[in-house]
Amino acid sequence: MSRSRKAETQEGFVLRGGLVVDAAAETTAPGDVLVRGGTVEEIGPDLKVDGRTAEFDVSGSLVCPGLIDMHVHLREPGREDKETIETGTRAAVHGGFTAVACMPNTEPPLDNHGTVAFVVERARSVGACRVLPVAAITMGRKGKILTEMFDVAAAGAVAVTDDGDPVADSGVMRSAFEYASMASLPIIAHSEDKGLSRNGMMHEGSVSTRLGLRGIPSASEEVMVARDLKLAALTRGRLHVTHVSSATTVEMIREAKSRGLRVTADVTPHHLSLTHEAVVDYDTSTKINPPLRREEDRTALLEGLRDGTIDCVATDHAPHTEIEKDVEFDEAPFGAIGLETAVGVVFTYAVHTDLLTAAQAVARMSRAPAEVLGLAGAGILAPGGPADITVIDPDREWKVDTGRFKSKSRNSPFAGYKLRGAPVMTVVGGKIAFAEQGLEARRKVKTA
């Protein structure tokens, strides 16, 4: 942090002239936000400050509670050639995120107190934003023996998942719901019947037939969601369905919520904006699991996000090396990065198409994930609360240039896309973690 930034942290700063987002009410109102000592000190119009307080003109921007991405892969420990906690969190703050929840499919996996504690300590040392470890459901993510859930929770885990793989054994999954409930941890379910998806590379449909690629049917997701909803009802456990891709899945979750089941869900920006037609050029950045599906599915996902059936947007940021992705489509690993394009994609495809208001979009990327993960005080912007703040210019137009990304990896399906909406400042615990260059130029500091 530069000397000037240190001074701003010590003396505080005010964000002037923006629209302050109330993520609980999903409304906006003009106002200034004063930050001191790591907390939001005051919110209101024309705030009076002393001459030592730095002032940022954020007119025309949204001043939001810090965005939270509840599904990222930071790859550390074990695959630091793809991403590290340092580079991944730097990408996060440039993408407007003040906190990220990292998945346990590392090498070794986050399946015990020691590995979870390592991530917590490493993030404290080098992280640019808050890092929330998600532990494995089963040892080694092998689907057989449950992790010690109270132990991983004590180390800092906020949820459990075997993401990347399902827990195929229904008896093990039933026990997982029961033990996770006792440990107050939500289960994040990777919903995939591998007997149906085996060797598939993209959505099973007309495009896969045309391209000659083995398909993954929507039923692969839907069968496992149906099972887990039954188990959640049986155990009264907390189920979070991650990276929903199917219209039928949306309808099943909607019906389950109407019956009072404790179920939540998230959707990725790429599933909200792209379909299986994006695969026609065999770009391996579009090889994603679950796969990009039909336009009918994309429309249903947007509607589910609009009406609250789907609670959150989460990126499933999955970095891979260029060597891994620069191969034949069937040889490439699944996954795409998303931290640095999420805001632009959501605003371009959901806000500027009038499917969501800006405040609704922000709520689904801040308050909602905080509630799912049980993060007290997070996802809100209020006096006395933590100064985790994201400032978004909703109308800024920009072209995706992966060469400028802070992530180690470049496997983005949005390379070259023109997007509208971008973060211009990210504040973590009262410290400015990222500020767009133009915003720096408009900064005004009064002198005594």
C-alpha positions, 0 to 999 in steps of 0.5 A: 500500500502506498503512503497516500493509501496508508494515510487514507486508511488512518484518517478515513475517506468519504465517497461522495455523490454516488447512489448508495445501495441498500441490499436488504431493501434492494433500493438505492438512494443518493448519499455520501459514505464516510469510512474510518478505522475499518468501519462505515462511520456515517451515510447521508447527504453532504457529509461534513468532514475535516480537512484530513479526510480524503474525498473521492468523487463517485458521482454516477456510480453505485456504492454497494456492500462488498461483493461476495463470491461464494464459489471460486477455485484458488488452487492453493495448495498444490496447483499454484501454476494455475492460481494462488491465494495471492493472485486469485484475491488480487483478481477478486478485488479487481473484479469488485469482490471483497470476499471469496469462498474457496473450494476444497479440490486442492492438492491436498484437499481441504478435508481436515483442520490443518489444510483449512487452517493453512488457507486461513493463515495464507490468506491473512498473510498475502490475500487482497480480500477476505478468504472463506474456506469451504471444506470437503464433505468426505475425506479426499473427496472420495465420497466414502468417509465424512470429514470431521465437520466440527473440526473443519468448522473450528478451523474456519470453514464456512460450508462443506462440498465435494465440488468437482465431484458429487457424493454418489452414495446416498447413505453417505450424503444423508449422513453428511446432511445430518452432521453438517446441520449439527456443525451449522454448515450448509452443504454445497452440492455439486449435482452430477450423476456421472453415470449420465455425464460420463465422457461428455464434453458439452450439453447434449443436444443439437449442437453437440450432434452437429459438432460431433462431441459427446453430450452431457444431458440435463438429466445428469444435474436434475437427477442429483438435485431431485435426490438431494432435495429428498435428502434435505427434506428427510434430514431437515438439512441445509442444501445449496445447489451450486452452478444451476444450469437447467430449466428443470432444476430451477423449477424443482428448486422453486417447488421445494422452496414453496414447501419450506425446504431449506434450499438455496441456489446459485448461478454463474455469469456464464450460464446467465449469458451464454448457451451451447452455441458458444462452443461452435468454434471449439474454444476450450474456455467454453468447456464448462461443467455443468455445460452451457445449455439451451437458450430455454435454460438460460432464460429460465435461469435469468427468471429464477434469479429475478424471482428469487428462486436462485439466490446468488450469482457465483463465478465458479472461477476455475483457472487452468494453465494455457498448456492445459487448455490449448489442446483438442476440445475433448482433452481440455479440462472443464472450467473458466475464470470469472472473477474479473468479468462477473460484474460486467456480465451480470450488468450487461445481460441482466441489468441493462436488459431490464431483467434485474434492477441494479440494486437486485443484482448487487443484492444477489452478489452481496447480501444473498451469499452472506446469508447463505454462508451465515456471515454476520455483518457481511453483505450490508452497508450500514453505519457501524458495519464493516467497511467492505465496499464495492463501487460500480460504474453501471454504464462504463463500457469496456472490452475484455482483454485477458492479457490485463487480468490479475489472475494467473490464468486466461481461460475466459469465454468472454475474451474480446466481448464488449461489456457495460458495467465495471467495478471502479473501487474495492474497499476491504476492511476500510483499506482501498484494495483497488481503485480505477485510475480515472477515479484516482485522478478525480480524488480531492484531498482538502488541506487544513 
